[in-house]
Amino acid sequence: PLTQGSQLYGVEPWHFYLRNLCLNLNLALPALLLAPLLLLAGRLVPAAAGEPPPRPGRAAVLLSGGYLWLAFYSAIPHKEERFLF
C-alpha cells in the first residue's frame, strides 16, 4: 500500500531538477553557473572615480532566492517542472 500521496503520482530523486536544467539549458548552463563568479569578480574590481563602491552582499541576497527555491522544491518527492514557475 502507498503510505504517501506523492508516491501515487510518482517520485523523483533530489537531483531531478538539476538534471533537467542540464538537459534543457545545455548551452546556457555555463553562463548561469559563471554568473555568481562574475558578480563576485565585479565587486573585487575597484570602482571608477566618482562611483560609489558596490554594496557588499547585494548579489548574494539577490541570488539566494533562486537557490532557496530550487533547494526547497528539490526536497519534495513529487516533482514536476510546472512547480518551479
MODELLER restraints for C-alpha pairs under 7 A, 6 or more apart:
rsr = mdl.restraints
at = mdl.atoms
rsr.add(forms.Gaussian(group=physical.xy_distance, feature=features.Distance(at['CA:6:A'], at['CA:77:A']), mean=6.66, stdev=0.5))
rsr.add(forms.Gaussian(group=physical.xy_distance, feature=features.Distance(at['CA:6:A'], at['CA:78:A']), mean=5.29, stdev=0.5))
rsr.add(forms.Gaussian(group=physical.xy_distance, feature=features.Distance(at['CA:10:A'], at['CA:78:A']), mean=6.02, stdev=0.5))
rsr.add(forms.Gaussian(group=physical.xy_distance, feature=features.Distance(at['CA:11:A'], at['CA:77:A']), mean=5.03, stdev=0.5))
rsr.add(forms.Gaussian(group=physical.xy_distance, feature=features.Distance(at['CA:11:A'], at['CA:78:A']), mean=4.42, stdev=0.5))
rsr.add(forms.Gaussian(group=physical.xy_distance, feature=features.Distance(at['CA:11:A'], at['CA:79:A']), mean=6.50, stdev=0.5))
rsr.add(forms.Gaussian(group=physical.xy_distance, feature=features.Distance(at['CA:12:A'], at['CA:77:A']), mean=5.92, stdev=0.5))
rsr.add(forms.Gaussian(group=physical.xy_distance, feature=features.Distance(at['CA:12:A'], at['CA:78:A']), mean=6.24, stdev=0.5))
rsr.add(forms.Gaussian(group=physical.xy_distance, feature=features.Distance(at['CA:12:A'], at['CA:79:A']), mean=6.28, stdev=0.5))
rsr.add(forms.Gaussian(group=physical.xy_distance, feature=features.Distance(at['CA:13:A'], at['CA:77:A']), mean=6.98, stdev=0.5))
rsr.add(forms.Gaussian(group=physical.xy_distance, feature=features.Distance(at['CA:14:A'], at['CA:74:A']), mean=4.97, stdev=0.5))
rsr.add(forms.Gaussian(group=physical.xy_distance, feature=features.Distance(at['CA:14:A'], at['CA:75:A']), mean=5.97, stdev=0.5))
rsr.add(forms.Gaussian(group=physical.xy_distance, feature=features.Distance(at['CA:15:A'], at['CA:74:A']), mean=6.80, stdev=0.5))
rsr.add(forms.Gaussian(group=physical.xy_distance, feature=features.Distance(at['CA:17:A'], at['CA:74:A']), mean=6.75, stdev=0.5))
rsr.add(forms.Gaussian(group=physical.xy_distance, feature=features.Distance(at['CA:22:A'], at['CA:29:A']), mean=6.69, stdev=0.5))
rsr.add(forms.Gaussian(group=physical.xy_distance, feature=features.Distance(at['CA:39:A'], at['CA:59:A']), mean=6.76, stdev=0.5))
rsr.add(forms.Gaussian(group=physical.xy_distance, feature=features.Distance(at['CA:43:A'], at['CA:54:A']), mean=6.30, stdev=0.5))
rsr.add(forms.Gaussian(group=physical.xy_distance, feature=features.Distance(at['CA:47:A'], at['CA:53:A']), mean=5.81, stdev=0.5))
